Amino acid sequence: MIEFQLDETSGVATYLQLAQQVHQALRMGMLEPGDQLPTAQQVVAQLAINPNTVHKAYRELEREGLVRARPGLGTFVTRLPSGIDPATQARFLAELAGWLRSARAAGLGPDPAHRPGHGRHPGHLRRPPDRHAAVGPPQPRPARPHGHPGHLARGPPGCSRRPAAPSPSWASALRPGRRSWPGSGSSPRTPPSTPG
């Protein structure tokens, strides 16, 4: 039975990746007419994807006439894609089997860390080490006195917010030509006094 694998970095839709892998398995002779595809539940358990994605891939294959869904039984391969020469396929499979035997004899085999469900990426695609690991963690910025004008432009370390502009009600009160605050007789440079 075919085992699906996803490449999240390929940019190809998940359902298309599944359909393409069935096409490849048919061309390579890994699947033949009469073989059953994994059930949607099996694929969902293996890849942690939405079951509708699996159904969409299988519908696409069914539309192409390569598989047929049998209610209560599963989805089965009905025919090979056109253009596959059985003699070429048999020769390719023999070469592939020989290559696999050579690889196993050399001590190569499937790496459990790269099997589906054991990690998202193969080792050569793993995330590079943290950029601070070699030079140490970032150092905090020195504190500035409260009256320093830089605190208005920068705010606390790591913050790039600038002070908010005056609200529209205050901005209209301070428009040019106005001599006093609304509702008071005071100068526009000093806020109205509070009774107290």
N, C-alpha and C positions, 0 to 999 in steps of 0.2 A: 504494500500500500504506500502511496506517495506521502511524504512528510513535507508540509509547506514551511517556508521560511520567508520572513519579510525583511526588506531593506528599507528602513525608514528614511534613509538619506537619498533614495533614488528619485524622489519626486513623482513616482508613478503611483496612481491610486491603488489602494490595497486590493480591491476586487480584481483589478487588471493584473496585479502581480500573481494572484492565485490562478487566474485563467491562463496566464503565460506559463506558469510552472506546470500546469496540466498539459499544455501544448508541448513543452519541452520533454516531459515524461513520455508522452506518446511518441515523439520523434526518436527518443533514445531507446524505446522498447521497454521502459520501466512500467508502462501501462499498456494493456492490450484490450481489444474488445472483450467485454464480459467482466472486466475488473471493476470493483466497486471503489468509488472515491470515498474519502473519510466523510463521516457525517458532519453536519454543521456543528453539532455539540462537541465533537472531537476536535475540530479546528478551533472553535472558540476556546476550549480548555487549553489547547496547545499554544495559541497565539494571543489570547486575551483581546479578541476583537469582537465587534458586534456581529451577532448571527445574521443580520440582514446583509452584511457585507459578503458573507459566504454564499448566501442564497443568490445574491446578485451575480457573483462570479459563476455559479453553477447555471443560472438562467442564461448567461451570455454563452456558455459552452453548449447549452441545450439549443439555443437559437442557431448556433453554427452546425448543429447536427452531430456533435461529437459525443454527447452524453444524453442519457434519458433518466428522468426521475421516476422511480416506481414507488407509489405511495405505500408507506409502511415498511419498505425494504431498503431504500436508499437511492443513491445516484450511481448509475453504471455507465461505463464507456460503451458506446455503440459502434464506433468506427475510428479508424486512424485518419489524421488529416491527409488531404490529397497531396501528392508529390513525394511520398515516402517510398523509396525503393527497398524492398525487403532484403535484397542481397547486400546493399550498402549498410543497411541497419545491422544485419548480422555481423558483418565485418567490423563495424564500429564497436558493437557490444563485445566482441572477442578481444579487441584491442583494449577496451576499457577494463575488462576483467583482468587482463594481463597486467595492466598498469596498477590496478588495485592490489593484486597479489604482490607485485614488486614493492609497493609502498608499505604494505603490512610486513613484508620480510625485512624492510629497512627500519622497522620499529615505528612507523608512522601510523596514526590512527585518529579516530575522532577525538577531539579535545572536549571533555565534558563542560568546560567553562564556555564553550562557544555553541553549545546546543541550544535550541530554542527554549526560552523560559529561564535560562541560567544567566542571562545578561543581555543587554541591548546591542552591544557592539563587539565585534571581534577585537582581539588584543591590539592590532595595529591601528585601530580607529579609536582607541580609548582616549579619554580626555587628557590633555597634557597636564603635567604637575602644576600646582598652584604657582602663580607668578611671584608670590611673596615667599615661597618656601626657601629659595636660595638666598634672598636678601633680607629675610626677616619680615615681621609684620609692619604695616605702615605706622609711622610715628605720629602721635597726636600733635596738632598745631599748638603753638604757645598761646596762652591766654592773653588777651588784650585788656587794658583797663576799660571800665564801662564808658568813660567819657571819650574814648578814642573814636574818631569818626568812622573807622573801618567797621565798627559793629553795626552801623546802620546799613551799609552797603552789602555786607556779607552775612550777617546773622551768626548763629553758632557755627562751629567748625562743621564742614560738610554740607552746609545749607547754602543754597545760592539764591534764596528769595530776597527780593528787595522789599522795603517797606511799602505797604499798600498806599495807593493814592487816596486823597481825601474823598469822602463820600459825596455824591452829587448835591446833597442838601447843604453841606458846608462849602462846597465849591461854588454854589450859586450865591451863598452869603458873602463870599470873598471876591466876587467879580469886580473888575475895575470900576471905579466911580462910586462904589458904595462906601459910605463914610462910617457906618456903624453896624453892629451885629443886629440881626432881626430881633425886634422886641426889646432893644435896650438902647441906651444913649451912649454906650461906650465906644471907644475907638476900635477899628477892625484889628489892631495889633494885639489887643488884650481881650480875652474872653469875658463874657458878662459875669459880673460878680454874683456870688450866691449869697442869699440872705443868711445870716448866721450870727 
